[in-house]
Amino acid sequence: MHIVRIATHLKRVPVPYTKGIGLTLPQWRLLSAIAHHQSMPMKELAKASATDRALVSRTVKELLEQKLLSTASMNTGDRSLTCSITPKGEKLVNTAMPLARMLHARILLSLDTEDRVKLYEILQKLQTTLCIDENTEESK
């Protein structure tokens, strides 16, 4: 129950900077992930942004309409797409990122160093467990 409650609160954390730049949380997650890499294959976006594929597809379409992203085929005749951030998208990320980092730092700095180290270790264990479960599910 504690994890669910914390997850619910963490989902609200980005709201101040996403509202300020006119993006939804899924849009922000994708845009910031792509900005971090400059471009990214669409099939990797779901994993990088911890979002399901259907939501990634809808969100990419919205970001394309806002001219924050562009897409291109990875290979001639291939249906696989690579998403790249546009100058407009990069400007938006550069505007919001300092506030996002400040909010994240405020949350993490509420823990002492020892607790932060423990938190990262616990999160790594959970992520490893979840990834193993995802890979097991995908192989079925």
N, C-alpha and C positions, 0 to 999 in steps of 0.2 A: 504494500500500500504506500509506503514511503517513496518508492521509486516513481510510482504513478503521480503522486502529488508533486514531487520535485520536477518531473518531466513537464507537467502541466504549467508550473511556474516558469520553467526555463523557456517554454514555447512563447511566453509573454514577454520575455526579456528583450528580444530584438524589436518589439513593436515601436518604441520611440524613434528609432532611426529608420525603420522601414516606412512608417507613416510619413516621416519628414521628407522622404524622397519619393513617396508615391508608389511604393512596391509592397507586395504581399510578402509574407515570410518565405513561401516557396520560391518566389521570384528572386528575393535577396539571396537565398541559399545557392541557387544556380548561378546567378550573376557573379557572386563573390567567388565561387568555386572556379568558374571559367576565367575570371579576372586573375586569379592566383596562377593559373597555367597559361594565360593568354589565349589558348585555344584548347579544345578538348573533344575527343570523339563523343558523339551523343550517347553511345551505348555505355560509356564510362560515367556519365553524369549522375545516373541514379545512385551508383555506389559512392561517388565522391560527395554527393550532397545528402546522402542518407534519405533518399526519396524514392518512391516506387516509380516504375517506368512510365505508367500512364500519366502520372502527375508531371513527370519530367517532360513528356511530349506536349502536354497542354501548356505548361509553363514556358517552354521554349517558344511555342507559337505566340504566346502573349508578349514575350520579350522581343521577338522578331517584329511584331506589330508596332512596338514602341521604339523600334530601331536601336535597341540596346545590344542586340546580338546580330550576327550574320552567320549563315551556314554555307558550307561548300561540300561537294562530294569528296570523299577521301580518295577514291580511285575512279578513273573513267569507267562509266557504265555501272558503277557500284551504287547501291542505295544507301550505304553508310554515310552519315554526315558528320562533319566536324563543326562544332560551334566555336565562334570567335567573338570576343568582345569588341564592340565598336568604340570609336572615340567618345561618343555620347554615353555609352555604358561605362566606360572607364572613368569618365568625369563624375558620374553618379557614385560609383564605388569609392572613388577618392574623396568624395564629399562625406559619405556615410561611414567609411572605415574607421576614422579616428574615434568617433562616438561609439561604434561597435566595440572597438578594442578597449576603450575606457570602461564601458559597462562590463565587459568580460573580466577585465582586471579587477574591478571593484568586487565582483563576485568571488573571484579566486583569492583576493587579498583578505577576504573575511576569514580565511583559513590560515593557520600558521604554516610554516614551511613543512614541518613533519606531516601535517594533515594533508597538504597539497600533494606531497609525494605519495602518501597512502591512497589518496583519491585517484591519482593517475595510474597507480598499480592496479587498483580495483577496476577502474574503467578499462584498462588494457585486458584484464582477465575476462571481463564481461564481453568485450568486443571480440576477443578470440573465441569465446564460447558461442557467441551469436554467429560469427562468420563460419564456424564449423557447422552449426545447425543449418545455416543458409546453404552451404555447399552440399550438405547431405540432402536437403530438400530438393535442390536443383538437379541432383543426379538421379532422383527417383523417376 
